[in-house]
Amino acid sequence: MKKKSLIQELKPLCLGLGILLALNGCKVENGNREPVSRSVTLQLSDANGAKRSQTESAGVASAYVMAIKATDSPFTGGLPATFYDRAVLDASSDTVTLNLPLETPLLLVELGFPGQLNLKEMLATNPITTANSGEVTLGADQAELSVTLARLPVPKITGHSHQSSGSSTTSPISLYFNTPVGTEAVPFLTADGACSGWVQLSADSFVTCLALSSVQRSEETSFLLVQPKAELSRGVTYSLKVTPGLAAENGNRMLEEYSTTFTLPEYSISGFVKDATNNHAIEAATVTVGNKTTSTDSTGFFTLPVGNGQQTLSVAKTGYDGFTQTYTLSGADLSVGTIGLSPALAAGQYRFVLSWGATPSDLDFHLLLPDKTTVYYGNRTSNGSNLNVDVTGGFGPETITITSQVSGTYKLVVHNFSGTGSFLGASVKVYDSTGLKGTYSAGDSTQRYWHVLNLSGSTLTSVMSYQASPAAP
């Protein structure tokens, strides 16, 4: 029986995937096919073979790009020269013609918007959820295309981050991808000069580019670490560009350029926010410096970019009295240590919160009661007064709360238990049921005891004296 030509074989064919194939431009003589390229028209049809209606107009949200590349050496070389053809599919056209080489395994990859595992769905105007590709083989005597679909997303950058510290930094820039990055070497500039390579960093909008020391994927392979060769300076705006060419683990290459800018803050202010009565971390407290705001994490930690000089920091959290204090940055980042927030108090109650810097390592609160007893680390509770927190490793907070007063005068004293260093930088905040009553900041004294204040009923009296020995009860 005489063998049918390829065109005769394909005339009645409508694949189950809903793609009607028509072959043209292939010359057949005596049953032999000439080794020339042919064009394949992919025509969309519904389940019954009827041509799909053209009711939607084309647009960015409904456009898809397909790339054709030989799979015998997947995605080697640069882009876009190695692609045989590219075509746009959109909702206003239900056909697309792709020029395919004969007898070559090919890879169809959806590059625009995600598609489902059905090529017919690629023209849908609604957003689709997964990436789409298909291996297509044209054999010498085949009368049809065999299509095997797989999920092979095209790499796209979804964002970047840069961690900085000190007055300048060599920290890497992290580029986040939608799919794991391949292990192929990435071209980049190794000396300052004219911009080239797939990853480019510039401080003058790409008039020139800065040298990089490495571009490599991290242990979590869905992001890339870009390491500048020299320190990046504070207060400078940098431009970052990733040009098409970067490969994913699945072999697909990045086709859309990614560009962004970022400015390194001059400095940062950081610290921890904790409950002053138990030293537990406070999560989701609002920290504000100027017009910049952040929230504490699960450990109570926060950091904010700030300028040099005086900066006023405020902390707020529902159920706690607010905290406000002014700090001075002197040409470097500043860690303020631990900030203790005071839970709201009932009428007649008082709370004292002591905080200081890294040194001295150990300052201790002493509250001398009218009954001649003392609340301190060796006697944490006495007659309605309690030492809530004792800290021995710097910063504080140490906290004493008076839940019920006795008649007479209370004396609040701070002891430099370390025996070295100065009280300078230490401060005591006093709270009652109305909130913060006052802040008392220590002077530059190397004496062992700082008599801060006296309390009698609702009257606070500032003392602010320094002695070598403790005050008498």
C-alpha positions in Angstrom: 0.0 0.0 0.0 1.3 3.4 -1.0 2.5 5.4 2.0 0.6 8.6 2.7 2.5 11.9 2.6 2.9 13.8 5.8 0.3 16.4 4.7 -2.2 13.6 4.0 -1.5 12.0 7.3 -2.1 15.3 9.2 -5.2 16.6 7.4 -7.8 14.8 9.6 -5.6 15.1 12.8 -6.8 16.9 15.9 -4.7 16.0 18.9 -6.3 15.3 22.2 -4.5 18.4 23.6 -6.7 20.5 21.4 -3.9 21.5 18.9 -4.6 21.2 15.2 -1.4 20.8 13.3 -1.0 21.7 9.6 2.3 21.2 7.9 3.3 23.2 4.9 6.4 24.3 3.1 7.8 20.7 3.0 8.4 19.4 -0.5 7.7 15.6 -1.0 9.1 13.8 -4.1 8.9 10.0 -4.5 8.2 9.5 -0.8 11.4 11.3 0.2 11.5 14.6 2.0 14.1 17.2 1.3 16.1 18.3 4.3 14.8 21.9 4.4 13.0 23.8 7.2 9.2 23.7 7.3 6.7 25.8 9.2 4.3 24.3 11.6 1.0 26.1 12.4 -0.5 25.5 15.8 -4.2 26.2 15.7 -6.2 26.3 18.9 -9.4 24.3 18.9 -11.9 23.2 21.5 -12.6 19.6 22.6 -14.8 19.0 19.6 -12.3 20.4 17.1 -14.2 23.7 16.6 -12.1 26.8 16.1 -11.8 28.9 19.2 -13.7 32.2 19.1 -11.8 35.5 19.0 -13.6 37.6 21.4 -10.8 39.0 23.6 -8.3 41.7 22.6 -4.6 41.3 23.0 -2.8 42.9 26.0 0.1 42.6 28.3 -1.9 40.5 30.8 -2.9 38.0 28.2 0.3 37.8 26.1 2.5 34.7 26.2 5.9 34.2 24.6 7.2 30.7 23.4 10.8 30.0 22.7 12.1 27.2 20.6 15.5 25.6 21.4 17.2 22.4 20.4 17.3 20.0 23.4 20.4 18.0 22.4 22.5 20.8 24.0 20.0 22.7 26.1 20.3 26.4 26.3 24.0 26.7 25.8 25.6 30.0 24.6 24.2 33.5 24.8 20.7 34.8 24.2 18.7 35.4 22.1 20.9 34.2 19.2 20.6 30.5 20.1 16.8 30.6 19.8 15.5 29.4 16.5 12.3 31.5 16.8 10.1 33.3 19.2 6.4 34.0 18.8 3.7 35.8 20.8 0.5 34.1 21.7 -2.4 36.3 22.8 -6.2 36.3 23.2 -6.8 38.0 19.9 -5.2 35.4 17.7 -5.7 31.6 17.9 -2.9 30.6 15.5 0.8 31.0 15.6 3.5 29.9 13.1 6.9 28.7 14.4 9.7 27.8 12.0 11.1 24.5 13.3 14.2 22.7 11.9 13.6 19.1 10.7 14.3 16.0 12.7 15.5 17.9 15.8 14.3 17.5 19.4 12.9 20.8 20.4 11.8 22.4 23.7 8.7 24.7 23.9 8.9 26.9 26.9 6.2 29.3 28.1 8.1 32.5 29.0 5.5 35.2 29.6 2.9 34.3 32.2 2.4 30.9 34.0 0.4 28.3 32.1 -1.4 25.1 33.1 -0.5 21.6 31.9 -2.5 22.0 28.7 -1.2 24.0 25.7 -4.8 24.9 24.8 -5.1 26.8 28.1 -2.1 29.1 27.2 -4.4 31.6 25.5 -6.8 31.9 28.5 -7.2 35.5 29.6 -7.4 34.6 33.3 -4.2 34.3 35.4 -2.8 30.8 35.4 -0.8 29.1 38.1 2.0 26.9 36.9 4.8 27.2 34.3 4.4 25.2 31.1 6.7 23.6 28.6 6.7 20.7 26.1 9.2 18.5 24.4 8.4 18.3 20.7 10.1 15.8 18.3 9.8 15.8 14.5 11.0 12.4 13.2 12.1 11.7 9.6 9.0 9.7 8.9 6.6 11.0 11.7 3.2 12.1 10.8 2.5 14.0 14.0 4.1 15.9 16.8 4.4 14.1 20.2 4.0 16.5 23.1 5.1 15.8 26.6 4.3 18.6 29.1 6.5 19.4 32.1 6.8 22.2 34.7 9.9 24.2 33.8 9.6 27.8 35.0 11.7 30.4 33.4 14.0 32.2 35.9 12.8 35.7 37.0 14.1 37.8 39.8 11.5 38.6 42.4 13.5 41.0 44.6 16.8 41.8 46.3 18.2 42.7 49.7 21.4 44.1 51.0 22.7 44.0 54.6 25.0 46.7 55.7 27.0 47.6 58.8 29.6 50.1 59.8 30.4 53.3 57.9 30.8 51.3 54.7 30.3 47.7 53.7 31.4 44.7 51.6 28.3 42.7 52.4 26.9 40.7 49.4 23.7 41.7 47.5 21.1 38.9 47.5 19.0 38.4 44.4 15.9 36.3 44.9 14.6 34.0 42.1 11.3 32.2 41.5 13.2 29.0 40.8 16.7 27.5 41.8 19.6 29.0 40.0 21.9 26.9 37.9 25.6 26.3 38.6 26.9 27.7 35.4 29.5 30.5 35.7 28.0 34.0 35.5 30.0 36.6 33.5 30.7 39.8 35.5 33.1 42.7 35.5 36.3 42.0 37.5 37.8 45.6 37.2 36.1 49.0 37.3 35.3 50.3 33.9 32.9 49.9 31.0 29.8 47.9 31.9 29.7 44.3 30.7 28.6 40.9 32.0 25.2 39.4 33.0 25.3 41.1 36.5 26.3 44.8 36.6 26.7 47.2 39.5 27.1 51.0 39.0 27.2 54.2 41.1 26.7 56.5 38.0 23.6 55.0 36.2 25.8 52.6 34.2 28.1 55.2 32.6 30.7 52.9 34.3 30.4 49.8 36.4 32.0 48.6 39.6 34.1 45.5 39.8 32.6 42.4 41.5 34.7 39.7 43.2 32.1 36.9 42.8 28.6 36.0 41.7 27.5 32.7 43.1 24.4 30.9 44.2 23.8 30.5 47.9 23.2 27.2 49.8 19.5 28.0 49.3 19.7 27.8 45.6 16.8 30.1 44.8 19.0 33.2 45.3 22.2 34.5 44.0 24.9 36.4 46.1 26.6 39.3 44.3 29.8 40.3 46.1 31.2 43.8 45.4 35.0 43.9 45.1 35.3 47.1 47.1 33.4 48.5 50.0 30.1 50.3 49.1 29.9 53.7 50.7 27.1 55.0 53.0 24.6 57.5 51.5 25.4 56.5 47.9 22.7 55.3 45.5 23.7 52.2 43.5 22.1 50.7 40.4 22.0 47.0 39.9 21.2 45.3 36.6 20.9 41.6 35.6 20.8 41.1 31.8 19.2 38.1 30.0 21.3 35.0 30.0 21.3 33.6 33.6 20.3 30.0 33.7 18.1 28.1 36.1 18.7 24.5 37.3 16.2 23.3 34.7 18.2 24.8 31.8 15.8 27.7 31.0 17.5 31.1 30.8 16.4 34.4 32.1 15.0 36.5 29.3 13.8 39.6 31.0 16.2 42.2 32.2 16.0 43.1 36.0 17.1 46.5 37.2 16.8 48.3 40.5 18.4 50.9 42.7 19.2 51.0 46.4 20.8 53.5 48.7 22.9 52.4 51.6 21.8 54.2 54.8 24.4 56.3 56.6 24.1 54.3 59.8 21.8 52.1 61.8 20.3 52.0 65.3 19.4 48.7 66.8 18.5 47.0 70.0 16.0 44.7 71.8 12.7 45.4 73.4 11.7 43.4 76.4 9.2 43.3 79.2 10.8 45.2 82.1 9.2 43.0 84.7 10.3 39.6 83.4 12.9 40.3 80.6 10.8 38.4 78.0 11.1 39.6 74.4 8.2 41.7 73.1 7.3 40.9 69.5 5.6 43.4 67.2 6.4 46.5 69.2 6.5 49.6 67.0 9.9 51.4 66.9 10.1 54.8 65.4 13.1 57.1 64.6 12.1 60.3 62.7 9.9 59.2 59.7 11.2 55.6 59.8 9.3 52.9 61.5 9.8 49.1 62.1 8.5 46.3 64.3 10.4 44.0 66.6 10.8 40.4 65.6 10.1 37.3 67.8 13.3 37.9 69.8 12.4 41.6 70.4 15.1 42.8 68.0 14.9 45.8 65.8 17.1 47.8 63.5 16.5 51.1 61.6 18.6 53.1 59.1 19.3 56.6 60.5 21.6 59.5 59.9 24.5 60.7 62.0 24.1 62.8 65.2 21.2 63.0 67.6 18.2 60.6 67.0 15.1 60.3 69.1 13.8 56.8 69.3 10.3 55.8 70.5 8.8 52.4 71.2 5.1 51.6 71.6 3.2 48.5 72.4 -0.4 48.0 73.5 -0.6 47.2 77.3 2.7 49.0 78.0 3.8 52.5 78.8 5.6 54.1 75.8 9.4 54.6 75.7 11.2 57.7 74.2 14.8 58.5 74.4 17.4 60.5 72.4 20.6 58.8 71.4 23.7 60.3 69.6 25.4 58.5 66.7 29.0 59.5 66.2 30.1 58.2 62.8 29.2 54.6 63.5 26.2 52.3 63.9 24.7 52.3 67.4 23.3 49.4 69.5 21.2 50.7 72.3 21.1 47.3 74.1 17.8 46.3 75.7 14.9 48.6 76.1 12.5 47.6 79.0 8.8 48.5 78.5 6.8 48.9 81.7 3.3 47.2 81.8 0.5 49.5 82.9 0.3 50.0 86.7 -2.7 50.4 89.0 -3.2 53.6 91.1 -0.7 54.0 93.9 1.8 51.7 92.3 5.3 52.7 91.2 8.0 51.1 89.0 11.7 51.9 88.5 13.5 50.7 85.4 17.3 50.9 85.2 19.2 50.7 81.9 22.8 51.3 80.9 25.4 50.4 78.3 27.8 47.5 77.8 29.9 48.8 80.8 29.9 48.5 83.7 28.9 44.9 83.3 26.8 44.8 86.5 24.8 47.6 88.0 22.3 46.7 90.8 19.2 48.4 92.1 18.7 48.9 95.9 15.4 50.1 97.2 15.7 51.1 100.9 12.2 50.9 102.5 10.9 53.0 105.5 10.9 49.8 107.6 14.7 49.6 107.3 14.7 46.6 104.9 16.3 46.7 101.5 15.1 45.1 98.2 18.0 44.0 96.1 19.4 40.8 94.4 20.0 39.2 97.9 16.4 40.1 99.1 14.1 40.3 96.1 10.8 40.9 98.0 9.9 43.0 101.0 6.7 44.6 102.3 4.9 45.2 98.9 8.1 45.9 96.9 9.7 43.5 94.5 12.9 43.2 92.4 11.4 41.9 89.1 14.6 41.6 87.0 18.3 41.4 87.9 20.8 41.7 85.1 24.5 40.9 85.4 25.8 41.3 81.8 25.3 44.9 80.9 22.5 47.0 79.4 19.7 46.0 81.8 16.9 46.5 82.4 16.8 46.0 86.1 13.3 46.6 87.5 11.8 47.2 90.9 8.0 47.6 91.4 6.2 48.9 94.5 2.7 47.4 94.4 1.7 48.8 97.9 3.4 51.6 99.8 4.1 51.8 103.5 4.2 55.1 105.3 7.6 56.9 105.1 10.4 57.6 102.6 11.8 55.1 100.0 15.4 55.7 98.8 16.4 54.4 95.4 20.1 53.7 95.0 22.2 52.1 92.1 25.3 50.1 93.1 28.2 49.6 90.7 28.7 46.0 91.6 31.4 45.6 88.9 33.6 48.1 90.9 35.1 49.7 87.7 33.9 52.2 85.1 31.6 55.1 85.4 27.8 55.5 85.9 27.7 57.7 82.7 25.1 56.4 80.3 22.9 54.8 83.0 19.4 56.1 83.4 16.4 55.4 85.6 12.8 55.8 84.4 10.0 56.1 86.9 6.4 55.0 86.1 3.1 55.2 87.9 -0.5 54.6 86.8 -0.4 57.6 84.5 2.7 56.5 82.6 6.2 57.9 82.7 6.8 60.2 85.6 10.4 61.1 85.0 13.9 60.1 83.7 17.0 60.4 85.8 20.3 60.2 83.9 23.6 59.5 85.7 26.7 61.7 85.6 30.3 60.7 84.9 31.1 59.4 88.4 33.3 56.5 89.4 32.0 56.2 92.9 30.3 52.9 93.9 26.8 54.2 94.8 24.4 56.5 93.0 21.6 57.8 95.2 18.9 58.6 92.5 15.8 59.8 94.3 13.5 59.5 97.2 9.7 58.6 97.2 7.2 59.5 99.9 3.6 58.9 99.0 3.2 60.5 95.6 6.1 62.9 96.0 9.3 62.1 94.0 12.4 64.0 95.1 15.6 64.1 93.0 18.8 63.4 94.9 21.4 62.6 92.3 24.4 62.2 94.6 27.3 59.7 94.5 29.1 58.1 97.4 31.7 55.5 98.1 29.4 53.7 100.6 25.7 53.1 100.5 23.1 55.5 101.9 21.7 54.8 105.3 18.2 53.3 105.3 
